[in-house]
Amino acid sequence: MIIDDNPKEIEAMKAFHRGDRKEGLRLQEEFASEFRDEFKDKDHCSCEKACRYHGNCKECVAIHRAHQEHVPNCMRPLINKKLKILSELTEHTIANEIEPHQEVLRPDC
């Protein structure tokens, strides 16, 4: 099962955007049901960093919400994809102003 860019969830969002909430909710529940079945005994976490909260999204997200400093690793590709689109407005010149934290630059990641 594909989680990121899942076709069923994409269709659900299209339904929501065109005002068909009933269809959007139906498709969303189908996705959630398939997710529950597929991953009840499998690892679904896309984070490759060794972490005690790996696969425990509820606690991981709560921790990140609590400290408000950055987002979970699994959310970074999604957010970076959106930021890249915005960065195109300035020919990606923001890249010249960004220096990653040492934590991000660790060679063991």
C-alpha positions as CSV (number, residue, x, y, z in Angstrom):
1,M,0.0,0.0,0.0
2,I,1.2,3.5,-0.9
3,I,0.8,6.1,1.8
4,D,2.6,9.1,0.4
5,D,0.7,10.5,-2.6
6,N,-2.0,7.8,-2.3
7,P,-4.3,7.9,-5.3
8,K,-7.4,7.3,-3.2
9,E,-6.6,10.1,-0.8
10,I,-5.8,12.4,-3.8
11,E,-9.3,11.6,-5.1
12,A,-10.8,12.2,-1.7
13,M,-9.2,15.7,-1.6
14,K,-10.5,16.4,-5.1
15,A,-14.0,15.5,-3.9
16,F,-13.6,17.8,-0.9
17,H,-12.4,20.7,-3.1
18,R,-15.3,20.4,-5.5
19,G,-17.7,20.4,-2.5
20,D,-18.6,16.7,-2.4
21,R,-17.9,16.1,1.3
22,K,-19.8,12.9,1.3
23,E,-17.7,11.3,-1.4
24,G,-14.5,12.8,0.2
25,L,-15.3,11.2,3.5
26,R,-16.2,7.9,1.9
27,L,-12.9,7.7,0.1
28,Q,-11.0,8.9,3.1
29,E,-12.5,6.1,5.2
30,E,-11.7,3.6,2.5
31,F,-8.1,4.7,2.7
32,A,-8.1,4.6,6.5
33,S,-9.6,1.1,6.5
34,E,-7.1,-0.2,4.0
35,F,-4.3,1.4,6.1
36,R,-5.5,-0.3,9.3
37,D,-5.7,-3.7,7.6
38,E,-2.3,-3.4,5.8
39,F,-0.3,-2.0,8.6
40,K,-1.8,-3.7,11.7
41,D,1.3,-6.0,11.8
42,K,3.8,-4.1,9.6
43,D,6.0,-1.0,9.9
44,H,4.5,2.0,8.2
45,C,6.9,4.6,9.4
46,S,9.0,6.2,6.6
47,C,11.5,7.7,9.1
48,E,14.9,6.1,8.7
49,K,16.3,7.6,11.9
50,A,16.6,5.2,14.8
51,C,14.2,6.6,17.3
52,R,12.3,5.1,20.3
53,Y,9.0,6.5,18.8
54,H,9.5,4.9,15.4
55,G,6.0,3.9,14.1
56,N,4.2,5.5,17.1
57,C,2.8,8.5,15.2
58,K,0.6,9.6,18.1
59,E,3.4,10.1,20.6
60,C,5.9,11.3,17.9
61,V,3.5,14.1,16.8
62,A,2.6,15.0,20.3
63,I,6.3,15.5,21.2
64,H,6.9,17.7,18.1
65,R,3.7,19.7,18.9
66,A,4.9,20.1,22.5
67,H,8.4,21.5,21.7
68,Q,7.3,23.5,18.6
69,E,10.8,23.5,17.2
70,H,10.6,21.3,14.1
71,V,8.4,18.7,12.4
72,P,8.7,14.9,12.5
73,N,11.2,13.5,9.9
74,C,8.3,11.7,8.0
75,M,6.6,15.1,7.4
76,R,9.7,16.8,6.0
77,P,9.5,15.6,2.4
78,L,5.9,16.8,2.2
79,I,6.7,20.2,3.6
80,N,9.9,20.6,1.6
81,K,7.9,19.8,-1.6
82,K,5.5,22.6,-0.8
83,L,8.3,25.0,0.2
84,K,10.2,24.2,-3.0
85,I,7.2,25.4,-5.0
86,L,7.1,28.7,-3.0
87,S,10.9,29.1,-3.3
88,E,10.6,29.1,-7.1
89,L,9.0,32.6,-6.7
90,T,12.5,33.9,-5.8
91,E,14.5,31.6,-8.0
92,H,15.4,29.5,-4.9
93,T,17.7,32.3,-3.6
94,I,16.6,31.4,-0.1
95,A,19.0,28.5,-0.4
96,N,21.8,30.9,-0.1
97,E,20.5,32.1,3.3
98,I,20.0,28.7,4.9
99,E,22.5,26.8,7.0
100,P,21.2,23.5,8.5
101,H,21.6,22.8,12.2
102,Q,24.5,20.4,13.1
103,E,21.8,17.8,14.0
104,V,20.8,17.7,10.4
105,L,24.4,17.5,9.1
106,R,25.3,14.4,11.2
107,P,27.1,11.8,9.0
108,D,25.3,8.9,10.7
109,C,21.8,9.9,9.4
